[in-house]
Amino acid sequence: MDLTRSPETTAYAAAEEVRALNHLTLPRNTYSHPAEVQSTASGLNALLLNLPQSLDQLTAGLGHLEQTRELRTHDGSDVAQVVSKARADIAAATAHVHEAQRALQAVVNGLAVVGMRYVPEDDEERSNA
């Protein structure tokens, strides 16, 4: 964990890591065992478990800026309405993340019982199947 980076840099780094995961798992034969799929899902689940706190802290940071700075919009629209909508949108995003996390937890739990049949190397018929 690198706490010397800015929040923005850290968020973009997290996005890049997910992008790297997408590239690594693009080939269908990436995984050798079901446990690897489950473990990857567990890692993504951990990401989703932490994301609501990050979103809540966006709301807190916005509130702090609203209290300590004179905020304005570039187009002259009502800044209070824009900030209020941003808060509502963050709350909606948080609810969706919670929903996604529960669904992914179900995947992790479901895959816990999946394994592979042992095929001895000297069993040519099954090894080549």
N, C-alpha and C positions, 0 to 999 in steps of 0.2 A: 504494500500500500504506500503510495507516494503522496504525502500530505503537503508537499511543497508546490504542487501545481494549483492552478486556479480551478474553480468549479467548472467553468466552461471547458477548459482543457481536459479535465477529467471526464466530463460527459462525452466529449468527442472521442476520447480514447476508448471509452466503453463501447461506443458505437462502432469504432474500428475493430475492436475485438469481436463483436458480433458479426461484423462483415467478414472477418478472417474465418470465423467458425463456418459461415455460409460457404465460403470458398473451399474450406477443408472437407466439408461434408457433401459437396456437390456430386462427386462420384458415388454411384449406388453401392460400390463395394468398399466404402470407407470403413465400415464397422465389421469386425471379425466375429463378434459375439453380442448377444442381446444385452448383456450387462453393460457393454460400452454405450449402447443407445440409452439405456436407463441412466447411466452415470452422466451422460451429456444432458439428458432431460433434467436431472437433479441439479446440475450446474445452472441451467437456464432458470429452473425454479428458484434457486437462490437469488438470481438476478431479480426476478419478479417479486420475491419477498422483500428485497431492499428498496425497490423502486418507489413504493408509496411514501416512504419516509423522505426520499429525495423530492418527490412532488410536493409533499407538505411543506418542506423547507423552502421550496420556490415561493409558495404562498406567504410564508413567514418573511422571506426576504423582500418580497414585493410590499408587504405591509410595512416593513421597516423603512423602505425607501419612500413610501407614501407619507409616513409620519415625519421623516427627517429631511426630505428634499421637496422642492417645489416641482412636481411632475407636470409635464405638458405633453400634448400630442403634436406631431408635425403638421397635422391637417386642421388643427383648431377644434377638433371634436372634444366632447366632454370627457376629460381624463378619468373622472370618477366612474363613469359608465364603462370605459375601456378596462379599467382595473377590476371593476366588479365582474365583468364578463370573463376576464382572465381567471379570476378566482373560481368562478363557476365552471369554466372549462377544465381547470386543473382538478377540481373535485370530481368532475365526470371522468377524466382520464384516470384518476386514482381508483374510482369504482370499477372501471374496465380492467385495470391492472389486477385488482383483487380477484375479479372474475377469471381472468386468464391464469392467474396463479393457482386458483382452486382447480381449474381444468388440468393444468400441467401437473399438479400434485396427484391427480387421479391417474394420469399417464405413468408417473413414476411408481405409484403404488401398484398399478396393474402390471407393469413390466417386471415387478419384483419376482413374479412366479414363472417367468419365461426363461427357459434354458435351451440348451442344444443337446441332441442325442450324441452320445460318444460313439464315434466310428473309429475303430482301430485302423492304423495306417496300413496294416497288411490285408485289410478287407477291400480289395480292389473294386468289387462291384459297388459298394456303398461309397467309397472314397471318390470314385469318378462320377458319381451321380450329380 
